[in-house]
C-alpha cells in the first residue's frame, strides 16, 4: 500500500519538471492525480495539452489513476475548473500542490509592468485561486493538504527576479495564513523551496569552462529528488506538520528559518532620528544580514 492510497490530488504545472515527478510519485503511492498543465513556454506564452497528457499516459501505463487538465491557475475561473475536475473524476479532493510556474527575469529598473503582472498572476494569484477554490471542500470534510512551491530567490535573494521573489515570498505568507486559519479544520499548509535542474534554470549560460562545470554539477539536482517530501506532506502521517518551509536539493532536506526578532534596542525617553543614527544603528548593525544571493548561502555543491 502506498502512502496516498485513496487520495485525490491535484498537481499544477505537472506536465514537466518538478511537478511531473510529483504526479508520478503520488500516483505510484496510490493517489488519483489531476495532472494540470497549461503547457506554455517558460515565460508563460502559449498553451499545449501534450505534456500533461503524456504524464497521464505514463501514470496509466504503470497502473495508476490520472486525468489531464489544461486550465490556467492564473485565473479564478481556471482554478475552479481544476478543482472541479478532481471532484468530477475522483469524487473529492485531499491535496493541492501549487507548483505551476513561469519566469520573466529582468533587472529591476528595466522590469515592465507586464513582466511583473505575469509572474505575480501565475505564482501568487494562482496559488491563492487554487487554495481558495479548494477551501470549501477541505472545510466541509474536515481535512486537507496544501503544498506550495517557494524559492530561495525570495527567501534569500537573487539578481533580476523582483517579480518572482515577491511572488514566492508572498506565497510563504499565504501558506502561513492558511495554516493558521484552517488549522481548526485539520488542514495543513507547507512550502517547499526546491533546487532542481529543469527548463526554468536550464537557460544558464555555459560560455566558459567554469560555467559549464557549474551547470554539470547543477544537473545532479534531479527534479525527482523533491517528490518524496511532497508525498509525505500529502499523507496522513504529516497531520502535525504545518506552517513550515522546507528546502530540498538533491539528497539534502532543509528546514528553512522564519522571521523572528534577532536583536532589540530601547531608550526610555523614545527615539530621535539622531539617536537612531548614534545608538540604534551601531547596536543593530552587527546583526544585519548581508546582501547575499541564494548561490552565496548555498555555497557548497549539491550532495
Ligand atoms: P517547469 O517550467 O519545468 O515546470 C513548470 C510547469 O508549470 C510547466 O510545465 C508550465 O507549463 C506550467 N505552468 C506555467 N504556467 C501555468 C499556468 N498558468 N497554469 C498551469 N500550468 C502552468 O519548472 P520547474 O523548475 O519544475 O518549477 C516548478 C515549481 O518549482 C515552480 O513553482 C518554480 O517556481 C519552483 N522552483 C523551482 C526551482 C528549480 O530549481 N527548478 C527553484 C525554486 C522554485
py3Dmol code that shows the C-alpha trace and the ligand (Angstrom):
import py3Dmol

protein = """\
ATOM      1  CA  UNK A   1       0.000   0.000   0.000  1.00  0.00           C
ATOM      2  CA  UNK A   2       1.319   3.450  -0.942  1.00  0.00           C
ATOM      3  CA  UNK A   3       1.216   6.390   1.452  1.00  0.00           C
ATOM      4  CA  UNK A   4      -1.561   8.090  -0.562  1.00  0.00           C
ATOM      5  CA  UNK A   5      -3.928   5.185  -1.198  1.00  0.00           C
ATOM      6  CA  UNK A   6      -7.435   6.514  -1.946  1.00  0.00           C
ATOM      7  CA  UNK A   7      -6.360  10.160  -2.009  1.00  0.00           C
ATOM      8  CA  UNK A   8      -7.399  12.649  -4.678  1.00  0.00           C
ATOM      9  CA  UNK A   9      -4.568  15.020  -5.536  1.00  0.00           C
ATOM     10  CA  UNK A  10      -4.086  17.987  -7.874  1.00  0.00           C
ATOM     11  CA  UNK A  11      -0.584  18.886  -9.028  1.00  0.00           C
ATOM     12  CA  UNK A  12      -0.452  22.128 -11.011  1.00  0.00           C
ATOM     13  CA  UNK A  13       2.236  22.558 -13.652  1.00  0.00           C
ATOM     14  CA  UNK A  14       2.673  18.771 -13.642  1.00  0.00           C
ATOM     15  CA  UNK A  15       3.427  18.368 -17.345  1.00  0.00           C
ATOM     16  CA  UNK A  16       7.142  18.970 -16.833  1.00  0.00           C
ATOM     17  CA  UNK A  17       9.937  19.367 -14.328  1.00  0.00           C
ATOM     18  CA  UNK A  18       9.349  19.020 -10.606  1.00  0.00           C
ATOM     19  CA  UNK A  19       5.554  18.799 -10.930  1.00  0.00           C
ATOM     20  CA  UNK A  20       5.781  15.864 -13.323  1.00  0.00           C
ATOM     21  CA  UNK A  21       7.792  13.892 -10.760  1.00  0.00           C
ATOM     22  CA  UNK A  22       5.318  14.862  -8.037  1.00  0.00           C
ATOM     23  CA  UNK A  23       2.465  13.475 -10.146  1.00  0.00           C
ATOM     24  CA  UNK A  24       4.315  10.248 -10.951  1.00  0.00           C
ATOM     25  CA  UNK A  25       5.345   9.542  -7.348  1.00  0.00           C
ATOM     26  CA  UNK A  26       1.956  10.467  -5.914  1.00  0.00           C
ATOM     27  CA  UNK A  27       0.251   8.124  -8.376  1.00  0.00           C
ATOM     28  CA  UNK A  28       2.794   5.383  -7.591  1.00  0.00           C
ATOM     29  CA  UNK A  29       1.809   5.826  -3.942  1.00  0.00           C
ATOM     30  CA  UNK A  30      -1.850   5.194  -4.716  1.00  0.00           C
ATOM     31  CA  UNK A  31      -3.198   8.716  -5.293  1.00  0.00           C
ATOM     32  CA  UNK A  32      -5.584   9.606  -8.104  1.00  0.00           C
ATOM     33  CA  UNK A  33      -3.941  12.609  -9.729  1.00  0.00           C
ATOM     34  CA  UNK A  34      -5.209  15.589 -11.702  1.00  0.00           C
ATOM     35  CA  UNK A  35      -2.217  16.403 -13.885  1.00  0.00           C
ATOM     36  CA  UNK A  36      -2.754  20.092 -14.576  1.00  0.00           C
ATOM     37  CA  UNK A  37      -0.570  21.946 -17.041  1.00  0.00           C
ATOM     38  CA  UNK A  38      -1.256  24.835 -19.363  1.00  0.00           C
ATOM     39  CA  UNK A  39       1.732  23.698 -21.435  1.00  0.00           C
ATOM     40  CA  UNK A  40       3.023  27.165 -22.290  1.00  0.00           C
ATOM     41  CA  UNK A  41       6.583  28.394 -22.785  1.00  0.00           C
ATOM     42  CA  UNK A  42       8.920  29.005 -19.823  1.00  0.00           C
ATOM     43  CA  UNK A  43       7.830  32.659 -19.903  1.00  0.00           C
ATOM     44  CA  UNK A  44       4.150  31.689 -19.907  1.00  0.00           C
ATOM     45  CA  UNK A  45       3.194  32.220 -23.544  1.00  0.00           C
ATOM     46  CA  UNK A  46       1.023  29.788 -25.490  1.00  0.00           C
ATOM     47  CA  UNK A  47      -0.620  26.513 -24.436  1.00  0.00           C
ATOM     48  CA  UNK A  48      -0.128  22.837 -25.270  1.00  0.00           C
ATOM     49  CA  UNK A  49      -2.108  19.913 -23.880  1.00  0.00           C
ATOM     50  CA  UNK A  50       0.589  17.361 -24.762  1.00  0.00           C
ATOM     51  CA  UNK A  51       2.889  17.497 -21.698  1.00  0.00           C
ATOM     52  CA  UNK A  52       0.033  16.884 -19.221  1.00  0.00           C
ATOM     53  CA  UNK A  53      -1.444  14.081 -21.348  1.00  0.00           C
ATOM     54  CA  UNK A  54       1.951  12.367 -21.630  1.00  0.00           C
ATOM     55  CA  UNK A  55       2.270  12.290 -17.832  1.00  0.00           C
ATOM     56  CA  UNK A  56      -1.255  10.879 -17.557  1.00  0.00           C
ATOM     57  CA  UNK A  57      -0.409   8.190 -20.138  1.00  0.00           C
ATOM     58  CA  UNK A  58       2.711   7.294 -18.188  1.00  0.00           C
ATOM     59  CA  UNK A  59       0.785   7.003 -14.919  1.00  0.00           C
ATOM     60  CA  UNK A  60      -1.940   4.872 -16.526  1.00  0.00           C
ATOM     61  CA  UNK A  61       0.618   2.626 -18.227  1.00  0.00           C
ATOM     62  CA  UNK A  62       2.070   1.932 -14.768  1.00  0.00           C
ATOM     63  CA  UNK A  63      -1.407   1.014 -13.495  1.00  0.00           C
ATOM     64  CA  UNK A  64      -2.150   4.327 -11.750  1.00  0.00           C
ATOM     65  CA  UNK A  65      -5.098   6.723 -11.910  1.00  0.00           C
ATOM     66  CA  UNK A  66      -4.761  10.155 -13.504  1.00  0.00           C
ATOM     67  CA  UNK A  67      -6.593  12.713 -15.609  1.00  0.00           C
ATOM     68  CA  UNK A  68      -5.187  15.632 -17.583  1.00  0.00           C
ATOM     69  CA  UNK A  69      -6.353  19.220 -17.215  1.00  0.00           C
ATOM     70  CA  UNK A  70      -5.158  22.163 -19.313  1.00  0.00           C
ATOM     71  CA  UNK A  71      -6.644  25.107 -17.441  1.00  0.00           C
ATOM     72  CA  UNK A  72      -4.541  28.017 -16.209  1.00  0.00           C
ATOM     73  CA  UNK A  73      -4.091  28.545 -12.469  1.00  0.00           C
ATOM     74  CA  UNK A  74      -3.744  32.258 -13.179  1.00  0.00           C
ATOM     75  CA  UNK A  75      -7.498  32.929 -13.261  1.00  0.00           C
ATOM     76  CA  UNK A  76     -10.169  32.294 -10.626  1.00  0.00           C
ATOM     77  CA  UNK A  77     -12.356  30.557 -13.222  1.00  0.00           C
ATOM     78  CA  UNK A  78      -9.499  28.311 -14.378  1.00  0.00           C
ATOM     79  CA  UNK A  79      -8.616  27.365 -10.803  1.00  0.00           C
ATOM     80  CA  UNK A  80     -12.231  26.442 -10.067  1.00  0.00           C
ATOM     81  CA  UNK A  81     -12.342  24.227 -13.151  1.00  0.00           C
ATOM     82  CA  UNK A  82      -9.190  22.411 -11.988  1.00  0.00           C
ATOM     83  CA  UNK A  83     -10.726  21.764  -8.556  1.00  0.00           C
ATOM     84  CA  UNK A  84     -13.987  20.641 -10.218  1.00  0.00           C
ATOM     85  CA  UNK A  85     -12.007  18.253 -12.427  1.00  0.00           C
ATOM     86  CA  UNK A  86     -10.769  16.431  -9.288  1.00  0.00           C
ATOM     87  CA  UNK A  87     -14.278  16.271  -7.841  1.00  0.00           C
ATOM     88  CA  UNK A  88     -15.822  15.092 -11.129  1.00  0.00           C
ATOM     89  CA  UNK A  89     -13.279  12.319 -11.693  1.00  0.00           C
ATOM     90  CA  UNK A  90     -12.276  11.261  -8.192  1.00  0.00           C
ATOM     91  CA  UNK A  91     -15.267  12.310  -6.051  1.00  0.00           C
ATOM     92  CA  UNK A  92     -13.400  14.682  -3.740  1.00  0.00           C
ATOM     93  CA  UNK A  93     -10.059  16.402  -3.148  1.00  0.00           C
ATOM     94  CA  UNK A  94      -7.433  15.753  -0.452  1.00  0.00           C
ATOM     95  CA  UNK A  95      -4.340  17.663  -1.648  1.00  0.00           C
ATOM     96  CA  UNK A  96      -3.474  20.681  -3.781  1.00  0.00           C
ATOM     97  CA  UNK A  97       0.143  21.080  -4.876  1.00  0.00           C
ATOM     98  CA  UNK A  98       0.688  24.640  -6.121  1.00  0.00           C
ATOM     99  CA  UNK A  99       3.652  24.050  -8.400  1.00  0.00           C
ATOM    100  CA  UNK A 100       2.866  25.805 -11.725  1.00  0.00           C
ATOM    101  CA  UNK A 101       5.383  28.492 -12.538  1.00  0.00           C
ATOM    102  CA  UNK A 102       6.922  30.802 -15.122  1.00  0.00           C
ATOM    103  CA  UNK A 103       9.893  33.178 -15.150  1.00  0.00           C
ATOM    104  CA  UNK A 104      10.194  36.661 -16.634  1.00  0.00           C
ATOM    105  CA  UNK A 105      13.622  37.668 -15.312  1.00  0.00           C
ATOM    106  CA  UNK A 106      14.731  41.260 -15.772  1.00  0.00           C
ATOM    107  CA  UNK A 107      16.902  43.617 -13.771  1.00  0.00           C
ATOM    108  CA  UNK A 108      14.543  45.639 -11.553  1.00  0.00           C
ATOM    109  CA  UNK A 109      14.965  49.067 -13.134  1.00  0.00           C
ATOM    110  CA  UNK A 110      14.039  47.628 -16.560  1.00  0.00           C
ATOM    111  CA  UNK A 111      11.210  45.314 -15.487  1.00  0.00           C
ATOM    112  CA  UNK A 112       7.948  46.079 -17.262  1.00  0.00           C
ATOM    113  CA  UNK A 113       4.520  46.098 -15.667  1.00  0.00           C
ATOM    114  CA  UNK A 114       3.595  43.136 -17.913  1.00  0.00           C
ATOM    115  CA  UNK A 115       6.581  41.125 -16.663  1.00  0.00           C
ATOM    116  CA  UNK A 116       5.626  41.927 -13.083  1.00  0.00           C
ATOM    117  CA  UNK A 117       1.949  41.026 -13.552  1.00  0.00           C
ATOM    118  CA  UNK A 118       2.522  37.786 -15.484  1.00  0.00           C
ATOM    119  CA  UNK A 119       4.703  36.314 -12.740  1.00  0.00           C
ATOM    120  CA  UNK A 120       2.520  37.526  -9.862  1.00  0.00           C
ATOM    121  CA  UNK A 121      -0.550  36.117 -11.659  1.00  0.00           C
ATOM    122  CA  UNK A 122       0.791  32.579 -12.077  1.00  0.00           C
ATOM    123  CA  UNK A 123       2.653  32.213  -8.776  1.00  0.00           C
ATOM    124  CA  UNK A 124       0.971  34.333  -6.112  1.00  0.00           C
ATOM    125  CA  UNK A 125      -2.521  34.814  -7.537  1.00  0.00           C
ATOM    126  CA  UNK A 126      -2.564  31.268  -8.921  1.00  0.00           C
ATOM    127  CA  UNK A 127      -1.649  29.845  -5.519  1.00  0.00           C
ATOM    128  CA  UNK A 128      -4.396  31.906  -3.882  1.00  0.00           C
ATOM    129  CA  UNK A 129      -7.020  30.948  -6.504  1.00  0.00           C
ATOM    130  CA  UNK A 130      -6.250  27.224  -6.257  1.00  0.00           C
ATOM    131  CA  UNK A 131      -6.094  27.246  -2.459  1.00  0.00           C
ATOM    132  CA  UNK A 132      -9.224  29.325  -2.036  1.00  0.00           C
ATOM    133  CA  UNK A 133     -11.210  27.234  -4.526  1.00  0.00           C
ATOM    134  CA  UNK A 134     -10.275  24.049  -2.623  1.00  0.00           C
ATOM    135  CA  UNK A 135     -11.056  25.501   0.817  1.00  0.00           C
ATOM    136  CA  UNK A 136     -14.834  24.786   0.902  1.00  0.00           C
ATOM    137  CA  UNK A 137     -14.178  21.071   0.274  1.00  0.00           C
ATOM    138  CA  UNK A 138     -11.477  20.911   2.938  1.00  0.00           C
ATOM    139  CA  UNK A 139     -13.685  22.776   5.393  1.00  0.00           C
ATOM    140  CA  UNK A 140     -16.760  20.607   4.879  1.00  0.00           C
ATOM    141  CA  UNK A 141     -14.738  17.366   5.031  1.00  0.00           C
ATOM    142  CA  UNK A 142     -12.581  18.440   7.980  1.00  0.00           C
ATOM    143  CA  UNK A 143      -9.182  17.725   6.395  1.00  0.00           C
ATOM    144  CA  UNK A 144      -6.898  18.744   3.544  1.00  0.00           C
ATOM    145  CA  UNK A 145      -3.330  19.357   2.467  1.00  0.00           C
ATOM    146  CA  UNK A 146      -1.723  22.306   0.714  1.00  0.00           C
ATOM    147  CA  UNK A 147       1.820  22.152  -0.629  1.00  0.00           C
ATOM    148  CA  UNK A 148       3.153  25.344  -2.199  1.00  0.00           C
ATOM    149  CA  UNK A 149       6.404  25.889  -4.067  1.00  0.00           C
ATOM    150  CA  UNK A 150       8.508  28.811  -2.905  1.00  0.00           C
ATOM    151  CA  UNK A 151      12.106  29.696  -3.820  1.00  0.00           C
ATOM    152  CA  UNK A 152      15.339  30.875  -2.262  1.00  0.00           C
ATOM    153  CA  UNK A 153      15.126  33.717  -4.806  1.00  0.00           C
ATOM    154  CA  UNK A 154      12.525  35.123  -2.389  1.00  0.00           C
ATOM    155  CA  UNK A 155      13.695  33.559   0.888  1.00  0.00           C
ATOM    156  CA  UNK A 156      17.324  34.634   0.390  1.00  0.00           C
ATOM    157  CA  UNK A 157      17.671  36.776  -2.754  1.00  0.00           C
ATOM    158  CA  UNK A 158      18.755  36.752  -6.389  1.00  0.00           C
ATOM    159  CA  UNK A 159      19.521  39.180  -9.198  1.00  0.00           C
ATOM    160  CA  UNK A 160      16.899  40.114 -11.784  1.00  0.00           C
ATOM    161  CA  UNK A 161      13.930  38.361 -10.172  1.00  0.00           C
ATOM    162  CA  UNK A 162      11.978  41.067  -8.321  1.00  0.00           C
ATOM    163  CA  UNK A 163       8.662  39.780  -9.691  1.00  0.00           C
ATOM    164  CA  UNK A 164       9.444  36.155  -8.869  1.00  0.00           C
ATOM    165  CA  UNK A 165      10.999  36.886  -5.451  1.00  0.00           C
ATOM    166  CA  UNK A 166       8.000  38.984  -4.410  1.00  0.00           C
ATOM    167  CA  UNK A 167       5.573  36.286  -5.575  1.00  0.00           C
ATOM    168  CA  UNK A 168       7.484  33.464  -3.886  1.00  0.00           C
ATOM    169  CA  UNK A 169       7.802  35.288  -0.548  1.00  0.00           C
ATOM    170  CA  UNK A 170       4.130  36.250  -0.859  1.00  0.00           C
ATOM    171  CA  UNK A 171       3.340  32.539  -1.142  1.00  0.00           C
ATOM    172  CA  UNK A 172       5.171  31.942   2.152  1.00  0.00           C
ATOM    173  CA  UNK A 173       2.912  34.482   3.878  1.00  0.00           C
ATOM    174  CA  UNK A 174      -0.140  32.977   2.200  1.00  0.00           C
ATOM    175  CA  UNK A 175       0.845  29.474   3.305  1.00  0.00           C
ATOM    176  CA  UNK A 176       1.308  30.546   6.930  1.00  0.00           C
ATOM    177  CA  UNK A 177      -2.058  32.349   6.883  1.00  0.00           C
ATOM    178  CA  UNK A 178      -3.816  29.272   5.512  1.00  0.00           C
ATOM    179  CA  UNK A 179      -2.086  27.094   8.126  1.00  0.00           C
ATOM    180  CA  UNK A 180      -3.346  29.382  10.900  1.00  0.00           C
ATOM    181  CA  UNK A 181      -6.854  29.969   9.527  1.00  0.00           C
ATOM    182  CA  UNK A 182      -7.629  26.364   8.594  1.00  0.00           C
ATOM    183  CA  UNK A 183      -5.910  24.517  11.454  1.00  0.00           C
ATOM    184  CA  UNK A 184      -9.337  24.146  13.090  1.00  0.00           C
ATOM    185  CA  UNK A 185     -10.460  22.007  10.118  1.00  0.00           C
ATOM    186  CA  UNK A 186      -7.486  19.656  10.228  1.00  0.00           C
ATOM    187  CA  UNK A 187      -5.909  21.333   7.190  1.00  0.00           C
ATOM    188  CA  UNK A 188      -2.137  21.674   6.799  1.00  0.00           C
ATOM    189  CA  UNK A 189      -0.217  24.104   4.585  1.00  0.00           C
ATOM    190  CA  UNK A 190       3.526  23.936   3.924  1.00  0.00           C
ATOM    191  CA  UNK A 191       6.068  25.332   1.474  1.00  0.00           C
ATOM    192  CA  UNK A 192       8.831  23.552  -0.397  1.00  0.00           C
ATOM    193  CA  UNK A 193      11.771  25.535  -1.733  1.00  0.00           C
ATOM    194  CA  UNK A 194      13.297  23.232  -4.352  1.00  0.00           C
ATOM    195  CA  UNK A 195      16.602  23.237  -6.160  1.00  0.00           C
ATOM    196  CA  UNK A 196      16.322  21.212  -9.354  1.00  0.00           C
ATOM    197  CA  UNK A 197      17.624  21.089 -12.870  1.00  0.00           C
ATOM    198  CA  UNK A 198      14.633  21.985 -15.048  1.00  0.00           C
ATOM    199  CA  UNK A 199      13.920  24.198 -18.009  1.00  0.00           C
ATOM    200  CA  UNK A 200      13.367  27.127 -15.624  1.00  0.00           C
ATOM    201  CA  UNK A 201      17.069  27.123 -14.745  1.00  0.00           C
ATOM    202  CA  UNK A 202      18.248  25.390 -17.936  1.00  0.00           C
ATOM    203  CA  UNK A 203      18.932  28.726 -19.618  1.00  0.00           C
ATOM    204  CA  UNK A 204      22.040  29.486 -17.533  1.00  0.00           C
ATOM    205  CA  UNK A 205      24.881  30.388 -19.948  1.00  0.00           C
ATOM    206  CA  UNK A 206      27.771  27.941 -20.398  1.00  0.00           C
ATOM    207  CA  UNK A 207      30.242  30.175 -22.233  1.00  0.00           C
ATOM    208  CA  UNK A 208      33.250  29.398 -20.010  1.00  0.00           C
ATOM    209  CA  UNK A 209      34.629  26.049 -18.710  1.00  0.00           C
ATOM    210  CA  UNK A 210      33.773  27.201 -15.148  1.00  0.00           C
ATOM    211  CA  UNK A 211      30.161  27.876 -16.129  1.00  0.00           C
ATOM    212  CA  UNK A 212      29.949  24.547 -17.955  1.00  0.00           C
ATOM    213  CA  UNK A 213      31.325  22.718 -14.884  1.00  0.00           C
ATOM    214  CA  UNK A 214      28.839  24.512 -12.665  1.00  0.00           C
ATOM    215  CA  UNK A 215      25.952  23.503 -14.913  1.00  0.00           C
ATOM    216  CA  UNK A 216      27.139  19.858 -14.840  1.00  0.00           C
ATOM    217  CA  UNK A 217      27.051  19.974 -11.024  1.00  0.00           C
ATOM    218  CA  UNK A 218      23.584  21.507 -11.110  1.00  0.00           C
ATOM    219  CA  UNK A 219      22.300  18.645 -13.251  1.00  0.00           C
ATOM    220  CA  UNK A 220      22.780  16.353 -10.239  1.00  0.00           C
ATOM    221  CA  UNK A 221      19.861  18.220  -8.634  1.00  0.00           C
ATOM    222  CA  UNK A 222      17.284  15.940 -10.205  1.00  0.00           C
ATOM    223  CA  UNK A 223      13.646  17.016 -10.235  1.00  0.00           C
ATOM    224  CA  UNK A 224      12.603  13.603  -8.857  1.00  0.00           C
ATOM    225  CA  UNK A 225      14.514  14.278  -5.616  1.00  0.00           C
ATOM    226  CA  UNK A 226      11.868  16.775  -4.475  1.00  0.00           C
ATOM    227  CA  UNK A 227       8.952  14.321  -4.721  1.00  0.00           C
ATOM    228  CA  UNK A 228       9.426  12.125  -1.585  1.00  0.00           C
ATOM    229  CA  UNK A 229       8.944  15.140   0.721  1.00  0.00           C
ATOM    230  CA  UNK A 230       5.833  16.211  -1.205  1.00  0.00           C
ATOM    231  CA  UNK A 231       4.339  12.710  -0.986  1.00  0.00           C
ATOM    232  CA  UNK A 232       4.998  12.663   2.757  1.00  0.00           C
ATOM    233  CA  UNK A 233       3.455  16.129   3.269  1.00  0.00           C
ATOM    234  CA  UNK A 234       0.339  14.966   1.384  1.00  0.00           C
ATOM    235  CA  UNK A 235      -0.043  11.875   3.576  1.00  0.00           C
ATOM    236  CA  UNK A 236      -1.936  11.176   6.809  1.00  0.00           C
ATOM    237  CA  UNK A 237       1.424  10.914   8.546  1.00  0.00           C
ATOM    238  CA  UNK A 238       2.031  14.644   8.056  1.00  0.00           C
ATOM    239  CA  UNK A 239      -1.030  15.710  10.073  1.00  0.00           C
ATOM    240  CA  UNK A 240       1.108  17.593  12.604  1.00  0.00           C
ATOM    241  CA  UNK A 241       3.390  19.302  10.070  1.00  0.00           C
ATOM    242  CA  UNK A 242       2.029  22.714   9.111  1.00  0.00           C
ATOM    243  CA  UNK A 243       3.201  26.280   8.546  1.00  0.00           C
ATOM    244  CA  UNK A 244       6.737  25.102   7.698  1.00  0.00           C
ATOM    245  CA  UNK A 245       9.171  25.900   4.873  1.00  0.00           C
ATOM    246  CA  UNK A 246      11.362  23.043   3.680  1.00  0.00           C
ATOM    247  CA  UNK A 247      14.226  23.160   1.203  1.00  0.00           C
ATOM    248  CA  UNK A 248      15.237  20.193  -0.948  1.00  0.00           C
ATOM    249  CA  UNK A 249      18.407  19.978  -3.027  1.00  0.00           C
ATOM    250  CA  UNK A 250      19.473  16.567  -4.365  1.00  0.00           C
ATOM    251  CA  UNK A 251      19.792  14.385  -1.233  1.00  0.00           C
ATOM    252  CA  UNK A 252      19.595  17.215   1.326  1.00  0.00           C
ATOM    253  CA  UNK A 253      16.399  18.356   3.064  1.00  0.00           C
ATOM    254  CA  UNK A 254      16.493  21.681   4.917  1.00  0.00           C
ATOM    255  CA  UNK A 255      14.138  23.244   7.431  1.00  0.00           C
ATOM    256  CA  UNK A 256      14.262  26.925   6.491  1.00  0.00           C
ATOM    257  CA  UNK A 257      14.154  29.746   9.036  1.00  0.00           C
ATOM    258  CA  UNK A 258      11.221  32.078   9.554  1.00  0.00           C
ATOM    259  CA  UNK A 259      11.446  35.728  10.526  1.00  0.00           C
ATOM    260  CA  UNK A 260      11.755  36.489  14.237  1.00  0.00           C
ATOM    261  CA  UNK A 261      13.296  39.463  16.129  1.00  0.00           C
ATOM    262  CA  UNK A 262      17.001  38.787  16.477  1.00  0.00           C
ATOM    263  CA  UNK A 263      18.074  41.875  18.410  1.00  0.00           C
ATOM    264  CA  UNK A 264      16.406  44.911  20.006  1.00  0.00           C
ATOM    265  CA  UNK A 265      17.415  48.301  21.362  1.00  0.00           C
ATOM    266  CA  UNK A 266      15.419  50.511  23.697  1.00  0.00           C
ATOM    267  CA  UNK A 267      15.584  54.087  25.005  1.00  0.00           C
ATOM    268  CA  UNK A 268      13.287  55.014  27.871  1.00  0.00           C
ATOM    269  CA  UNK A 269      12.670  58.509  26.538  1.00  0.00           C
ATOM    270  CA  UNK A 270      11.981  57.297  22.958  1.00  0.00           C
ATOM    271  CA  UNK A 271      13.977  57.881  19.774  1.00  0.00           C
ATOM    272  CA  UNK A 272      15.007  60.849  17.675  1.00  0.00           C
ATOM    273  CA  UNK A 273      16.468  60.447  14.170  1.00  0.00           C
ATOM    274  CA  UNK A 274      19.808  61.424  15.722  1.00  0.00           C
ATOM    275  CA  UNK A 275      19.729  58.754  18.456  1.00  0.00           C
ATOM    276  CA  UNK A 276      18.621  56.178  15.854  1.00  0.00           C
ATOM    277  CA  UNK A 277      21.823  57.080  13.980  1.00  0.00           C
ATOM    278  CA  UNK A 278      24.075  57.210  17.050  1.00  0.00           C
ATOM    279  CA  UNK A 279      22.677  54.418  19.196  1.00  0.00           C
ATOM    280  CA  UNK A 280      20.237  52.114  17.394  1.00  0.00           C
ATOM    281  CA  UNK A 281      22.161  51.534  14.156  1.00  0.00           C
ATOM    282  CA  UNK A 282      25.573  50.845  15.781  1.00  0.00           C
ATOM    283  CA  UNK A 283      23.880  48.418  18.171  1.00  0.00           C
ATOM    284  CA  UNK A 284      21.935  46.614  15.413  1.00  0.00           C
ATOM    285  CA  UNK A 285      24.495  46.760  12.634  1.00  0.00           C
ATOM    286  CA  UNK A 286      26.444  43.760  13.873  1.00  0.00           C
ATOM    287  CA  UNK A 287      23.335  41.641  13.291  1.00  0.00           C
ATOM    288  CA  UNK A 288      22.444  42.986   9.825  1.00  0.00           C
ATOM    289  CA  UNK A 289      22.005  40.398   7.093  1.00  0.00           C
ATOM    290  CA  UNK A 290      24.483  40.586   4.261  1.00  0.00           C
ATOM    291  CA  UNK A 291      23.097  41.384   0.804  1.00  0.00           C
ATOM    292  CA  UNK A 292      23.536  37.786  -0.257  1.00  0.00           C
ATOM    293  CA  UNK A 293      22.143  35.762  -3.123  1.00  0.00           C
ATOM    294  CA  UNK A 294      20.922  32.211  -2.838  1.00  0.00           C
ATOM    295  CA  UNK A 295      24.077  30.833  -4.501  1.00  0.00           C
ATOM    296  CA  UNK A 296      26.243  32.510  -1.840  1.00  0.00           C
ATOM    297  CA  UNK A 297      24.287  30.988   1.029  1.00  0.00           C
ATOM    298  CA  UNK A 298      24.084  27.540  -0.604  1.00  0.00           C
ATOM    299  CA  UNK A 299      27.767  27.748  -1.404  1.00  0.00           C
ATOM    300  CA  UNK A 300      28.559  24.017  -1.448  1.00  0.00           C
ATOM    301  CA  UNK A 301      27.853  21.616  -4.316  1.00  0.00           C
ATOM    302  CA  UNK A 302      24.652  19.579  -4.265  1.00  0.00           C
ATOM    303  CA  UNK A 303      25.154  16.369  -2.278  1.00  0.00           C
TER     304      UNK A 303
END
"""
ligand_1 = """\
44
LIG
P 8.983 23.896 -15.265
O 8.926 25.049 -16.192
O 9.745 22.685 -15.670
O 7.507 23.470 -14.874
C 6.515 24.421 -14.588
C 5.240 23.976 -15.279
O 4.191 24.906 -14.920
C 5.357 23.977 -16.810
O 5.081 22.696 -17.327
C 4.336 25.013 -17.251
O 3.667 24.678 -18.464
C 3.377 25.043 -16.064
N 2.609 26.293 -15.998
C 3.092 27.557 -16.175
N 2.090 28.450 -16.053
C 0.954 27.741 -15.799
C -0.394 28.120 -15.550
N -0.774 29.394 -15.583
N -1.294 27.129 -15.288
C -0.924 25.826 -15.267
N 0.349 25.427 -15.503
C 1.281 26.372 -15.758
O 9.559 24.447 -13.842
P 10.078 23.706 -12.509
O 11.508 24.080 -12.317
O 9.664 22.281 -12.462
O 9.282 24.544 -11.399
C 8.224 24.039 -10.615
C 7.981 24.971 -9.434
O 9.136 24.969 -8.568
C 7.731 26.422 -9.815
O 6.765 26.970 -8.945
C 9.072 27.067 -9.592
O 8.964 28.458 -9.352
C 9.548 26.312 -8.361
N 11.006 26.374 -8.180
C 11.847 25.675 -8.989
C 13.208 25.735 -8.753
C 14.174 24.937 -9.566
O 15.361 24.876 -9.189
N 13.762 24.285 -10.635
C 13.729 26.533 -7.726
C 12.845 27.233 -6.923
C 11.480 27.134 -7.150
"""
view = py3Dmol.view(width=600, height=400)
view.addModel(protein, "pdb")
view.setStyle({"model": 0}, {"cartoon": {"style": "trace"}})
view.addModel(ligand_1, "xyz")
view.setStyle({"model": 1}, {"stick": {}})
view.zoomTo()
view.show()
